Amino acid sequence: MHVTIDDAKKIIDAARKEAQKTKTKMCIAVVDSGANLKAFHRMDDAWVGSIDIAIKKAKTAVFFGMPTGAIGGLSQPGGPLYGIEHSNDGLITFPGGLPIVDNEGVLVGAIGVSGSSVENDHRVAEAGVKVVGVSDLPEHPWRT
């Protein structure tokens, strides 16, 4: 199951409104459960470099079913995932990417946000996810 285009529009709209509250210019990407770009919005004057980062944050979150910031914690020198950012044509391992899990606990996609501090990126991503579901996957035997 994939995030619908209607839900992707709601996610982007909610994230954009939160970005406006933080007085930042963001790039917001929504990918489906296969990590394919479903919807994208670049606010006026948002950094061009944030386009790629937002998309990669969303892909990273869906590839591993966890927030990008959590992957970042595991990918530090000496950590169990050290160097993972070099896989999958480049991952982003700092906050701003969140899985999108529907009300039945199914991973349907992810959001990636870039354009400000990682705290603001994460806050904006959370606002987007909230309108359609949650960002935490239920426990599963293969999840660490």
C-alpha positions, 0 to 999 in steps of 0.5 A: 500500500502506498500513500495516496496523492490526496494524503501527500497533498495534505501532508505537504500543506500541513508541513508548509504551514508549520514551516511558515510558523518557523519563518523558514523556507523549506523543501518538502518531499513525500515518497511512497512505500517504494521510495518513489517521489509522490509529491514535492513542494519547494517554497519560494526562496528555499535553497536549491541544495535542499531539494536533493536533501529533502528527497533523500531524507524521505527515501532514507526514512522509508528504506529503513522504517525509522526517522533519519535522526535515529539512523544518524545516531546509529551511524556515528564512528564506532556505531553499528551502522557507521558508513551507511550514508554511502549506501543506496546512492546516498542517504541522509542521516540527520533529522528531517525524514520520517516514515508515514505509517497509516492507522493500520500500522502499515508503512505507506511512505515517508516525508523529508524536509530540508531548509533550516536547522535539523530541529525545524526540519524535524518539527515540520516533518512531524506536522506533515505526518500528523495529518494522515497517521504516525511515524512509528512502526509497530514492533516487528521481529526483524526490527532492531 
